[in-house]
Amino acid sequence: NQISNEGITTLNDFYTKYIKDNKEHVDYKNHLDNKINSMNIAIKDISNMYEAFGILCKIYAAYNENDKECTNCSQNAEEFVQKIGELNKDPNITGNGSYSKILSTLSNDYKNLKNKCPDFQPLPELTSQTSHVDNSAKGGEEIPLQAPEATPSSSSTLNTVIPVLSIFAIS
């Protein structure tokens, strides 16, 4: 520990005192700023995303490979399409890269299920098909996110959505 901790009781105090206005290590500062911005997610928006995720989980739970018409999960599928449509119209969701990525992942997983259950309603076209993630730690370049059709299968939900949304389910 090379820096005195006098007056520093939280990470935010440390950030404000030593990093926020520091002109050195700008790449790392930008990376930290992006992480801090992701902490300002509105609970209402997370609740809506969590609701869509919950409906998708119900579809997966009701899915039966032997039921080609998917009668057990068609009502949940209709509800999911409606919820995604609502989220897709919300500028707080479509205008935020993190939200757009989650929305894209949820949509992709539904589309994978729709391939198994062709009677499911199609999803509306997502407003933000390609978003960019700032990768400041690697020179500030932007990395395009894949469109939903190009995102890997349902494991993408497990890897992307569950960790983010489970945090808010606990709170």
C-alpha positions as CSV (number, residue, x, y, z in Angstrom):
1,N,0.0,0.0,0.0
2,Q,1.8,3.1,-1.3
3,I,-1.0,5.6,-0.7
4,S,-2.2,6.9,2.6
5,N,-5.8,5.9,3.4
6,E,-6.5,8.9,5.4
7,G,-10.1,10.0,4.8
8,I,-10.8,7.1,2.5
9,T,-13.5,4.8,3.7
10,T,-15.1,3.5,0.5
11,L,-14.0,2.6,-3.0
12,N,-15.9,5.6,-4.2
13,D,-13.8,7.8,-1.9
14,F,-10.6,6.3,-3.3
15,Y,-11.8,6.7,-6.9
16,T,-12.9,10.3,-6.4
17,K,-9.6,11.3,-4.7
18,Y,-7.0,9.4,-6.8
19,I,-8.5,8.4,-10.1
20,K,-11.4,10.6,-11.2
21,D,-9.4,13.6,-12.3
22,N,-6.0,11.8,-12.8
23,K,-4.6,12.3,-16.2
24,E,-2.3,9.3,-16.0
25,H,-3.5,5.8,-16.8
26,V,-6.4,7.1,-18.9
27,D,-7.1,3.6,-20.4
28,Y,-7.7,2.1,-17.0
29,K,-9.7,5.2,-15.9
30,N,-12.0,4.8,-18.9
31,H,-12.4,1.1,-18.1
32,L,-13.3,1.9,-14.5
33,D,-15.7,4.7,-15.6
34,N,-17.5,2.1,-17.8
35,K,-17.8,-0.2,-14.9
36,I,-19.1,2.6,-12.7
37,N,-21.7,3.6,-15.3
38,S,-23.0,0.0,-15.4
39,M,-23.7,0.4,-11.7
40,N,-26.2,3.1,-12.4
41,I,-28.7,0.7,-13.9
42,A,-32.2,1.7,-13.1
43,I,-34.0,-0.9,-10.9
44,K,-37.2,-0.6,-13.0
45,D,-35.3,-1.5,-16.2
46,I,-33.6,-4.4,-14.6
47,S,-37.0,-5.6,-13.2
48,N,-38.4,-5.5,-16.8
49,M,-35.4,-7.5,-18.1
50,Y,-35.7,-9.9,-15.3
51,E,-39.4,-10.4,-16.1
52,A,-38.5,-11.3,-19.7
53,F,-35.8,-13.7,-18.5
54,G,-38.3,-15.3,-16.1
55,I,-40.8,-15.9,-19.0
56,L,-38.0,-17.4,-21.1
57,C,-37.1,-19.8,-18.2
58,K,-40.8,-20.9,-18.0
59,I,-40.7,-21.7,-21.8
60,Y,-37.5,-23.8,-21.3
61,A,-39.0,-25.5,-18.3
62,A,-42.2,-26.4,-20.2
63,Y,-40.5,-27.4,-23.5
64,N,-40.9,-31.0,-24.4
65,E,-39.0,-32.4,-27.4
66,N,-41.7,-34.9,-28.0
67,D,-44.4,-32.2,-28.3
68,K,-43.7,-30.8,-31.8
69,E,-46.5,-28.2,-31.4
70,C,-45.1,-27.0,-28.1
71,T,-48.6,-26.7,-26.6
72,N,-47.2,-26.6,-23.0
73,C,-45.1,-23.4,-23.7
74,S,-47.0,-21.5,-26.4
75,Q,-48.8,-19.2,-24.0
76,N,-45.5,-18.3,-22.3
77,A,-44.0,-17.7,-25.8
78,E,-46.8,-15.2,-26.6
79,E,-46.1,-13.4,-23.3
80,F,-42.4,-13.4,-24.1
81,V,-42.9,-11.9,-27.5
82,Q,-45.2,-9.2,-26.0
83,K,-42.6,-8.4,-23.3
84,I,-39.7,-8.2,-25.8
85,G,-41.9,-5.9,-27.9
86,E,-42.4,-3.6,-24.9
87,L,-38.7,-3.6,-24.1
88,N,-37.8,-3.0,-27.7
89,K,-39.9,0.2,-27.7
90,D,-38.2,1.6,-24.5
91,P,-35.4,4.0,-25.3
92,N,-33.9,3.4,-21.9
93,I,-33.3,-0.2,-23.0
94,T,-32.5,0.2,-26.7
95,G,-30.2,3.2,-26.1
96,N,-28.1,1.4,-23.5
97,G,-25.4,-1.0,-24.8
98,S,-25.6,-3.3,-21.8
99,Y,-29.4,-3.5,-22.0
100,S,-29.3,-4.0,-25.8
101,K,-26.8,-6.9,-25.3
102,I,-29.1,-8.6,-22.8
103,L,-32.2,-8.0,-25.0
104,S,-30.3,-9.5,-27.9
105,T,-29.3,-12.5,-25.9
106,L,-32.8,-13.2,-24.7
107,S,-34.1,-12.8,-28.3
108,N,-31.5,-15.1,-29.7
109,D,-32.4,-17.8,-27.2
110,Y,-36.1,-17.5,-28.0
111,K,-35.3,-17.8,-31.7
112,N,-33.4,-21.0,-31.0
113,L,-36.5,-22.3,-29.3
114,K,-38.7,-21.1,-32.2
115,N,-36.6,-23.2,-34.5
116,K,-37.8,-26.2,-32.5
117,C,-41.3,-24.9,-32.1
118,P,-42.2,-23.3,-35.5
119,D,-45.7,-22.3,-34.3
120,F,-44.2,-19.7,-31.9
121,Q,-44.9,-16.1,-32.8
122,P,-41.9,-14.3,-34.4
123,L,-40.1,-11.7,-32.4
124,P,-40.2,-8.0,-33.5
125,E,-37.1,-6.8,-35.2
126,L,-34.8,-5.4,-32.5
127,T,-34.3,-1.6,-32.7
128,S,-30.6,-1.8,-32.0
129,Q,-29.2,-4.7,-34.0
130,T,-25.6,-3.9,-33.5
131,S,-24.2,-2.1,-30.5
132,H,-20.6,-1.3,-29.6
133,V,-18.7,-2.0,-26.4
134,D,-16.0,0.4,-25.4
135,N,-12.8,-1.6,-24.8
136,S,-10.8,1.2,-23.3
137,A,-8.2,-1.1,-21.7
138,K,-7.1,-2.1,-25.2
139,G,-6.5,1.3,-26.7
140,G,-10.0,2.7,-26.7
141,E,-11.2,0.8,-29.8
142,E,-14.9,-0.1,-30.0
143,I,-15.9,-3.7,-30.5
144,P,-19.2,-4.4,-32.3
145,L,-21.5,-6.8,-30.5
146,Q,-23.0,-9.5,-32.6
147,A,-26.6,-9.3,-33.8
148,P,-28.9,-11.8,-32.2
149,E,-28.8,-14.2,-35.1
150,A,-25.0,-14.5,-34.7
151,T,-24.9,-15.0,-31.0
152,P,-24.3,-18.5,-29.8
153,S,-27.1,-20.7,-28.6
154,S,-28.9,-20.8,-25.2
155,S,-25.6,-21.1,-23.3
156,S,-25.4,-17.4,-24.1
157,T,-28.2,-16.8,-21.7
158,L,-26.4,-18.7,-19.0
159,N,-23.2,-16.8,-19.5
160,T,-24.6,-13.3,-20.1
161,V,-28.0,-12.8,-18.5
162,I,-28.0,-15.0,-15.4
163,P,-25.1,-13.4,-13.6
164,V,-26.4,-9.9,-14.3
165,L,-30.0,-10.5,-13.4
166,S,-29.4,-12.9,-10.5
167,I,-27.7,-10.0,-8.7
168,F,-31.0,-8.1,-8.7
169,A,-33.1,-11.1,-7.7
170,I,-31.1,-11.4,-4.5
171,S,-31.5,-7.7,-3.5
